[in-house]
Amino acid sequence: MRKVGVEKGLSNIADYLTREGYSVEVLSESIDKNIPKLKEVDVIVTAGYNTDMLGISDTATKAPVVNARGLTPEEVKAQIEERLF
């Protein structure tokens, strides 16, 4: 099962992805709590209005990032699948 990190506040997307069979990890507003989670997720979904939701401008992660701004949950899922498969 693919694990998706979803920025806090995107509950509609997190709920949809959960229903679609993804394991969803809501990323905290606490920077310290996000860093270890980055190694556990296959893809990260952000709201797009915060270019550095992780709190570090040079955060290194191999996980692709999907900007959910202006997208429906279905469109976010399509982008996730495009980047993972």
CNS distance restraints for C-alpha pairs under 8 A (distance, minus, plus):
assign (resid   1 and name CA) (resid  21 and name CA) 7.47 0.50 0.50
assign (resid   1 and name CA) (resid  22 and name CA) 6.23 0.50 0.50
assign (resid   1 and name CA) (resid  23 and name CA) 6.55 0.50 0.50
assign (resid   2 and name CA) (resid  22 and name CA) 5.65 0.50 0.50
assign (resid   2 and name CA) (resid  23 and name CA) 6.10 0.50 0.50
assign (resid   2 and name CA) (resid  41 and name CA) 7.72 0.50 0.50
assign (resid   2 and name CA) (resid  42 and name CA) 6.31 0.50 0.50
assign (resid   3 and name CA) (resid  22 and name CA) 6.09 0.50 0.50
assign (resid   3 and name CA) (resid  23 and name CA) 4.60 0.50 0.50
assign (resid   3 and name CA) (resid  24 and name CA) 5.73 0.50 0.50
assign (resid   3 and name CA) (resid  25 and name CA) 7.14 0.50 0.50
assign (resid   3 and name CA) (resid  40 and name CA) 7.34 0.50 0.50
assign (resid   3 and name CA) (resid  41 and name CA) 4.96 0.50 0.50
assign (resid   3 and name CA) (resid  42 and name CA) 5.42 0.50 0.50
assign (resid   3 and name CA) (resid  43 and name CA) 7.06 0.50 0.50
assign (resid   4 and name CA) (resid  22 and name CA) 6.90 0.50 0.50
assign (resid   4 and name CA) (resid  23 and name CA) 6.17 0.50 0.50
assign (resid   4 and name CA) (resid  24 and name CA) 4.90 0.50 0.50
assign (resid   4 and name CA) (resid  25 and name CA) 6.05 0.50 0.50
assign (resid   4 and name CA) (resid  41 and name CA) 5.37 0.50 0.50
assign (resid   4 and name CA) (resid  42 and name CA) 5.84 0.50 0.50
assign (resid   4 and name CA) (resid  43 and name CA) 5.12 0.50 0.50
assign (resid   4 and name CA) (resid  44 and name CA) 5.82 0.50 0.50
assign (resid   4 and name CA) (resid  45 and name CA) 7.29 0.50 0.50
assign (resid   5 and name CA) (resid  24 and name CA) 5.97 0.50 0.50
assign (resid   5 and name CA) (resid  25 and name CA) 4.75 0.50 0.50
assign (resid   5 and name CA) (resid  26 and name CA) 5.74 0.50 0.50
assign (resid   5 and name CA) (resid  27 and name CA) 5.99 0.50 0.50
assign (resid   5 and name CA) (resid  37 and name CA) 7.84 0.50 0.50
assign (resid   5 and name CA) (resid  38 and name CA) 7.73 0.50 0.50
assign (resid   5 and name CA) (resid  41 and name CA) 5.78 0.50 0.50
assign (resid   5 and name CA) (resid  42 and name CA) 7.71 0.50 0.50
assign (resid   5 and name CA) (resid  43 and name CA) 6.24 0.50 0.50
assign (resid   5 and name CA) (resid  44 and name CA) 4.61 0.50 0.50
assign (resid   5 and name CA) (resid  45 and name CA) 6.12 0.50 0.50
assign (resid   6 and name CA) (resid  10 and name CA) 6.76 0.50 0.50
assign (resid   6 and name CA) (resid  13 and name CA) 7.89 0.50 0.50
assign (resid   6 and name CA) (resid  14 and name CA) 6.38 0.50 0.50
assign (resid   6 and name CA) (resid  24 and name CA) 6.85 0.50 0.50
assign (resid   6 and name CA) (resid  25 and name CA) 6.15 0.50 0.50
assign (resid   6 and name CA) (resid  26 and name CA) 4.89 0.50 0.50
assign (resid   6 and name CA) (resid  27 and name CA) 5.69 0.50 0.50
assign (resid   6 and name CA) (resid  44 and name CA) 5.88 0.50 0.50
assign (resid   6 and name CA) (resid  45 and name CA) 4.74 0.50 0.50
assign (resid   6 and name CA) (resid  46 and name CA) 6.32 0.50 0.50
assign (resid   7 and name CA) (resid  26 and name CA) 5.87 0.50 0.50
assign (resid   7 and name CA) (resid  27 and name CA) 4.95 0.50 0.50
assign (resid   7 and name CA) (resid  28 and name CA) 7.16 0.50 0.50
assign (resid   7 and name CA) (resid  44 and name CA) 7.72 0.50 0.50
assign (resid   7 and name CA) (resid  45 and name CA) 6.11 0.50 0.50
assign (resid   7 and name CA) (resid  46 and name CA) 5.14 0.50 0.50
assign (resid   7 and name CA) (resid  47 and name CA) 6.71 0.50 0.50
assign (resid   7 and name CA) (resid  53 and name CA) 7.68 0.50 0.50
assign (resid   8 and name CA) (resid  26 and name CA) 5.69 0.50 0.50
assign (resid   8 and name CA) (resid  27 and name CA) 5.62 0.50 0.50
assign (resid   8 and name CA) (resid  28 and name CA) 6.08 0.50 0.50
assign (resid   8 and name CA) (resid  29 and name CA) 7.02 0.50 0.50
assign (resid  10 and name CA) (resid  14 and name CA) 6.22 0.50 0.50
assign (resid  10 and name CA) (resid  46 and name CA) 7.99 0.50 0.50
assign (resid  10 and name CA) (resid  47 and name CA) 7.05 0.50 0.50
assign (resid  11 and name CA) (resid  15 and name CA) 5.85 0.50 0.50
assign (resid  12 and name CA) (resid  16 and name CA) 6.16 0.50 0.50
assign (resid  12 and name CA) (resid  73 and name CA) 7.16 0.50 0.50
assign (resid  13 and name CA) (resid  17 and name CA) 6.08 0.50 0.50
assign (resid  13 and name CA) (resid  72 and name CA) 7.88 0.50 0.50
assign (resid  13 and name CA) (resid  73 and name CA) 5.01 0.50 0.50
assign (resid  13 and name CA) (resid  76 and name CA) 7.69 0.50 0.50
assign (resid  14 and name CA) (resid  18 and name CA) 6.15 0.50 0.50
assign (resid  14 and name CA) (resid  24 and name CA) 6.31 0.50 0.50
assign (resid  14 and name CA) (resid  26 and name CA) 7.59 0.50 0.50
assign (resid  15 and name CA) (resid  19 and name CA) 6.29 0.50 0.50
assign (resid  16 and name CA) (resid  20 and name CA) 6.24 0.50 0.50
assign (resid  16 and name CA) (resid  73 and name CA) 6.41 0.50 0.50
assign (resid  17 and name CA) (resid  21 and name CA) 6.44 0.50 0.50
assign (resid  17 and name CA) (resid  22 and name CA) 5.42 0.50 0.50
assign (resid  17 and name CA) (resid  23 and name CA) 7.70 0.50 0.50
assign (resid  17 and name CA) (resid  24 and name CA) 7.12 0.50 0.50
assign (resid  17 and name CA) (resid  73 and name CA) 7.62 0.50 0.50
assign (resid  17 and name CA) (resid  77 and name CA) 7.03 0.50 0.50
assign (resid  18 and name CA) (resid  22 and name CA) 5.00 0.50 0.50
assign (resid  18 and name CA) (resid  23 and name CA) 6.11 0.50 0.50
assign (resid  18 and name CA) (resid  24 and name CA) 6.22 0.50 0.50
assign (resid  25 and name CA) (resid  41 and name CA) 7.82 0.50 0.50
assign (resid  27 and name CA) (resid  33 and name CA) 7.93 0.50 0.50
assign (resid  27 and name CA) (resid  34 and name CA) 5.94 0.50 0.50
assign (resid  27 and name CA) (resid  37 and name CA) 7.68 0.50 0.50
assign (resid  28 and name CA) (resid  33 and name CA) 6.45 0.50 0.50
assign (resid  28 and name CA) (resid  34 and name CA) 6.09 0.50 0.50
assign (resid  29 and name CA) (resid  34 and name CA) 7.79 0.50 0.50
assign (resid  29 and name CA) (resid  53 and name CA) 7.75 0.50 0.50
assign (resid  29 and name CA) (resid  54 and name CA) 7.99 0.50 0.50
assign (resid  30 and name CA) (resid  34 and name CA) 6.61 0.50 0.50
assign (resid  31 and name CA) (resid  35 and name CA) 6.68 0.50 0.50
assign (resid  31 and name CA) (resid  54 and name CA) 5.80 0.50 0.50
assign (resid  31 and name CA) (resid  55 and name CA) 5.74 0.50 0.50
assign (resid  32 and name CA) (resid  36 and name CA) 7.83 0.50 0.50
assign (resid  33 and name CA) (resid  37 and name CA) 7.10 0.50 0.50
assign (resid  34 and name CA) (resid  38 and name CA) 6.48 0.50 0.50
assign (resid  34 and name CA) (resid  54 and name CA) 6.52 0.50 0.50
assign (resid  35 and name CA) (resid  39 and name CA) 7.70 0.50 0.50
assign (resid  35 and name CA) (resid  54 and name CA) 7.46 0.50 0.50
assign (resid  36 and name CA) (resid  40 and name CA) 7.40 0.50 0.50
assign (resid  37 and name CA) (resid  41 and name CA) 6.64 0.50 0.50
assign (resid  38 and name CA) (resid  61 and name CA) 6.53 0.50 0.50
assign (resid  38 and name CA) (resid  63 and name CA) 7.62 0.50 0.50
assign (resid  39 and name CA) (resid  61 and name CA) 7.22 0.50 0.50
assign (resid  41 and name CA) (resid  63 and name CA) 6.86 0.50 0.50
assign (resid  42 and name CA) (resid  63 and name CA) 5.28 0.50 0.50
assign (resid  42 and name CA) (resid  64 and name CA) 7.36 0.50 0.50
assign (resid  42 and name CA) (resid  84 and name CA) 7.75 0.50 0.50
assign (resid  43 and name CA) (resid  63 and name CA) 4.76 0.50 0.50
assign (resid  43 and name CA) (resid  64 and name CA) 5.03 0.50 0.50
assign (resid  43 and name CA) (resid  65 and name CA) 5.92 0.50 0.50
assign (resid  43 and name CA) (resid  66 and name CA) 7.47 0.50 0.50
assign (resid  43 and name CA) (resid  80 and name CA) 7.07 0.50 0.50
assign (resid  43 and name CA) (resid  84 and name CA) 7.81 0.50 0.50
assign (resid  44 and name CA) (resid  63 and name CA) 6.54 0.50 0.50
assign (resid  44 and name CA) (resid  64 and name CA) 6.27 0.50 0.50
assign (resid  44 and name CA) (resid  65 and name CA) 4.71 0.50 0.50
assign (resid  44 and name CA) (resid  66 and name CA) 6.12 0.50 0.50
assign (resid  45 and name CA) (resid  65 and name CA) 5.81 0.50 0.50
assign (resid  45 and name CA) (resid  66 and name CA) 4.76 0.50 0.50
assign (resid  45 and name CA) (resid  67 and name CA) 6.01 0.50 0.50
assign (resid  45 and name CA) (resid  68 and name CA) 6.38 0.50 0.50
assign (resid  46 and name CA) (resid  50 and name CA) 7.82 0.50 0.50
assign (resid  46 and name CA) (resid  53 and name CA) 7.57 0.50 0.50
assign (resid  46 and name CA) (resid  65 and name CA) 7.20 0.50 0.50
assign (resid  46 and name CA) (resid  66 and name CA) 6.27 0.50 0.50
assign (resid  46 and name CA) (resid  67 and name CA) 5.15 0.50 0.50
assign (resid  46 and name CA) (resid  68 and name CA) 5.85 0.50 0.50
assign (resid  46 and name CA) (resid  69 and name CA) 7.74 0.50 0.50
assign (resid  47 and name CA) (resid  67 and name CA) 5.98 0.50 0.50
assign (resid  47 and name CA) (resid  68 and name CA) 5.22 0.50 0.50
assign (resid  47 and name CA) (resid  69 and name CA) 5.25 0.50 0.50
assign (resid  48 and name CA) (resid  67 and name CA) 5.13 0.50 0.50
assign (resid  48 and name CA) (resid  68 and name CA) 6.32 0.50 0.50
assign (resid  48 and name CA) (resid  69 and name CA) 5.28 0.50 0.50
assign (resid  49 and name CA) (resid  69 and name CA) 7.43 0.50 0.50
assign (resid  52 and name CA) (resid  56 and name CA) 6.43 0.50 0.50
assign (resid  52 and name CA) (resid  57 and name CA) 6.07 0.50 0.50
assign (resid  54 and name CA) (resid  59 and name CA) 7.49 0.50 0.50
assign (resid  64 and name CA) (resid  83 and name CA) 6.97 0.50 0.50
assign (resid  66 and name CA) (resid  76 and name CA) 7.19 0.50 0.50
assign (resid  66 and name CA) (resid  79 and name CA) 6.94 0.50 0.50
assign (resid  66 and name CA) (resid  80 and name CA) 6.98 0.50 0.50
assign (resid  68 and name CA) (resid  72 and name CA) 7.68 0.50 0.50
assign (resid  68 and name CA) (resid  76 and name CA) 6.12 0.50 0.50
assign (resid  71 and name CA) (resid  75 and name CA) 5.71 0.50 0.50
assign (resid  71 and name CA) (resid  76 and name CA) 6.26 0.50 0.50
assign (resid  72 and name CA) (resid  76 and name CA) 6.31 0.50 0.50
assign (resid  73 and name CA) (resid  77 and name CA) 6.21 0.50 0.50
assign (resid  74 and name CA) (resid  78 and name CA) 6.27 0.50 0.50
assign (resid  75 and name CA) (resid  79 and name CA) 6.29 0.50 0.50
assign (resid  76 and name CA) (resid  80 and name CA) 6.20 0.50 0.50
assign (resid  77 and name CA) (resid  81 and name CA) 6.17 0.50 0.50
assign (resid  78 and name CA) (resid  82 and name CA) 6.11 0.50 0.50
assign (resid  79 and name CA) (resid  83 and name CA) 6.23 0.50 0.50
assign (resid  80 and name CA) (resid  84 and name CA) 6.07 0.50 0.50
assign (resid  81 and name CA) (resid  85 and name CA) 5.60 0.50 0.50
